[in-house]
């Protein structure tokens, strides 16, 4: 065998270790007759997706990958991210964002690279990538900028509040546009991680409503009053729903208080895979705009989404739920903390409205 006989453009070829077909079947790139290996899967393009972002942002990028995979069946896909666990298994090479991964990507010639993060590190990486076509966002003279005209709409809505408020496109339409595609209803892609489920005592003879009371440590302007969560949980229990509190470490003490006050179930906080499997036990989830929102939608569950500081047109719910907003105007548009000294708008989203919406969705 000579180097010229190696099929280095095969999807399975590694270079450092034997490929999977060789390990499983003992095949070589060519057989003794000179015929190409039956497992040969030719790669004609290299495509890179950069989506470091929050976990929810990574999940809501998966519909674009699914479409790109369909449009480019002979491409090898790379994805650079902070959260490899939620990246679809169909991605050929998932790289956790670190120095080593960036160095690897610098050595690969790409046909297309797409950066969907408008932050300095992702854009800096994108500016250094060797790619024939760059889409999304990059760095120009040290400043975040659109890589081409297709990203200008998303760029402008991110730097001017009035343009953001006037936007009528949802996020998926925007990122498909960046990639030069029309959004056609593609849904999120996410594993259910059933192997990570625990023996939770959940009464599945009833409709199971998950209450996700947190919104992270930064965006506190989105918080719904704790007393409202307690009132909603009590009302749901009175209507014979099974109520489960959801959240992470930041919400642990709050969820303990809510569960005790309302006699609801709270099993604690878990690693990401186990949290996803717990959400999968719910029929409906009530949540603000958080990671839990994207997980709920990815698992095809019903949803009540609280929104107060974002343009509601941004959210695609796939017909699974309803967006509820305060009855009084929120004056904290895209602000992490509430800046309105007169009132907190989330206090004007009454639990009775939420209960009515839940009952309607779960009929």
ABEGO torsion letter per residue (X at the ends): XBAAABBAABAABAGABBBAAAAAAGBBABBAAGBBBAABBBBABBBBBBBAEBAAAAAAAAAAAAAAAAABAABBBBBBBABAAABBAABABBBBBBAAAAAAAAABBBABBBBABBBAAAAAAAAABBBABBBEBBBBGGBBBBABAAAAAAAAAAABAAAAAABABBAAAAAAAAAGBBBAGBBBBBBAGAAABBBBBBBAABBBBBBBABAEAABAAABBBAAAAAAAAAAAAAAGBBBBBBEBAAAAAAAAAAAAAAGBBBAEBBBAAAAAAAAAABABBBBBBBAAAAAAAAAGBBBBBBBAABBAAABBAGGABBBBBBABBBAABGBABBABAABBAAAABBAAAAAAAAAAAAX
